[in-house]
Amino acid sequence: MFEAAWVEGLDVNEPATIVWAAGRAGLDPEVLRMELAGPGPAEGVRTALAEFERLQCPGVPTVVVDGQRFFGKDRVDWIADICRAGG
């Protein structure tokens, strides 16, 4: 999807773009479309959003490591250090 959006300038909200990206990634676009239409992805999104709210995440990117919340791309080094240290 990165290549679709930032290299090719395609709209990642368009089904044709998803099919294109799936093909580029070596995935069967029809199988992917069927999987995405099932109940799993929607439930996963609802679960992720509920967790996002529960952890009081202010926006994207927000990363929570062992209950400690980090917001903003300038915190990535801190997150990496904590993960390397084992949490």
N, C-alpha and C positions, 0 to 999 in steps of 0.2 A: 504494500500500500504506500510505503514511503516513496518508492520509485514512481508509482502511478501519480502521486500528488506533486512531488517536488522535482521529478525529472521530466515526466511526460505532461504535467499540468492537467491531469485528469481530475474529475470530480469524484472523490471517493464515496460519495453518497449515491452514485448511480450504479445500478445493477451491472451494467456493461463493464464498468471499471472493476468491479469485484471479480467478474468472470475473467477479465484480462489479467488481473493480478494473480488470481488463482492459477491460471495457466502458466504465468511466468515463474511461479513458485513450485511448479511441478505437481499441482493438485488437480484433481478432476473437478472442473467447475460445477458440473451438475450434482455430484455427490456433495460438494460444499454447500450448494444452494439448498439441497434437501436437508442437510444437517442444520443449517441456519434457520430453516423454517420450522424446525421441531421446537418442543417446549424448553429444551436445555438452555440455549443461549439467552432467552428472555428471563428465565429464572436466575441464571448466573448474573445478569445485569442487575436485577432487583436485589439480589443478595449483596453484590458489590456496593451498590448505592446505599443500602441499609448499613453496611459496615462503615462506609465513608461518613455517613451521618453520625453513627455511634461513636466513632473516633474523633468527631468534630474536626474533620479535615476542611481547611479553608478554601482549597482550590487545587488546581493541578499545576505542577506535580506536588503531591503530598505522599510521603513514604512513612510508614509506621514500622519501627523495628523494636520488638520487645516492649511495646507500649509507649515508646518514645516517638513523638511526632516531629517530622522534618518537612518544612514547606519551602519550595523554591529550588530552582536548578543549581543555585550557588551552594546548596547543602549536600550535593552528591558526594563530594570528597569526605564529608563527615560520615555519611551513611556507609560508604565503602570502608572507612577505617573501623567503624563499629562492627560491620559484618566480618571483616578480617580478624578482628579481635575475638570473634565468637559471640557477639551480642553484648 
